[in-house]
């Protein structure tokens, strides 16, 4: 199916980022690894944004707790926590930030 996440990447990201929701709640995944394992990057579920940078612990930020989202160069900063992404366009970064902002604002209402 077009747009679906390959099963191996999905499982690698799920385990590596210590996702707390069911695996089928994953909406999208940005793989930030050089060889495509998806063990680092950014992942969005129905309830939260997860990310893991190389050699760092994973981060979970619930939509309700998001106060700010910014994109700069190859990074997305959410509530002062920064996710480093590789091989992603400025346009894609801006779309991701916009998506996260819309969802988090709707959840805080």
C-alpha positions in Angstrom: 0.0 0.0 0.0 1.4 3.4 -1.0 2.4 5.6 2.0 2.5 2.7 4.4 5.5 2.2 6.7 7.5 -1.0 6.1 6.9 -3.5 8.9 10.6 -3.8 9.9 11.0 0.0 10.2 7.7 0.3 12.1 8.9 -2.3 14.6 12.4 -0.9 15.0 11.0 2.6 15.6 8.3 1.3 18.0 10.9 -0.5 20.2 13.7 2.1 19.9 11.5 5.1 20.7 9.7 3.1 23.5 6.2 4.0 22.1 3.5 3.7 24.8 0.5 3.5 22.4 -0.5 0.5 20.3 1.7 0.1 17.2 -1.3 0.8 15.0 -1.7 4.3 16.4 1.5 5.4 14.5 0.5 8.0 11.9 3.8 8.7 10.4 7.5 8.1 10.8 10.6 10.1 9.7 13.6 7.8 9.5 16.7 9.7 10.4 19.2 6.9 10.1 21.9 6.6 7.5 21.1 3.0 6.5 17.3 3.1 7.0 16.7 1.1 10.2 14.3 3.8 11.6 15.9 3.4 15.1 16.3 7.2 15.1 14.0 9.9 13.9 10.6 11.2 14.6 7.4 9.3 15.0 3.8 10.6 15.5 1.0 8.6 17.1 -2.6 9.6 17.9 -1.5 10.9 21.3 2.1 12.0 21.2 5.3 12.9 19.3 8.3 10.6 19.9 11.8 11.1 18.7 15.2 9.6 19.2 18.5 11.2 18.2 21.7 9.1 17.7 23.2 7.9 21.0 20.4 9.6 23.1 17.4 8.4 25.0 14.0 8.6 23.3 11.7 11.5 24.0 7.9 11.4 24.3 5.9 14.6 24.2 2.1 14.4 24.5 0.1 16.7 22.2 -1.6 18.3 25.2 1.8 19.4 26.7 3.2 21.0 23.5 3.7 24.7 23.9 6.0 25.4 21.0 7.2 23.8 17.7 10.0 25.2 15.6 11.9 24.0 12.5 15.4 25.2 11.7 17.9 23.6 9.4 17.5 19.9 9.9 15.9 20.1 13.3 12.5 20.3 14.9 12.4 21.7 18.4 9.3 20.9 20.6 9.2 22.5 24.0 13.0 23.1 23.9 13.7 19.4 23.1 15.4 19.1 19.7 15.1 16.3 17.2 17.8 16.1 14.6 16.7 14.8 11.2 18.7 14.0 8.1 17.8 14.2 4.4 14.6 16.2 4.9 13.5 19.3 3.0 12.6 22.6 4.6 9.1 22.3 3.1 8.7 18.9 4.8 10.0 20.2 8.1 7.5 23.1 8.0 4.6 20.8 7.1 5.5 18.5 10.1 5.6 21.5 12.4 2.3 22.8 11.2 0.7 19.4 11.6 2.0 19.0 15.2 0.9 22.6 16.0 -2.6 22.0 14.7 -3.1 18.7 16.6 -1.6 20.1 19.9 -3.8 23.2 19.8 -6.9 21.1 19.2 -6.0 18.8 22.1 -5.5 21.7 24.5 -9.0 23.1 23.9 
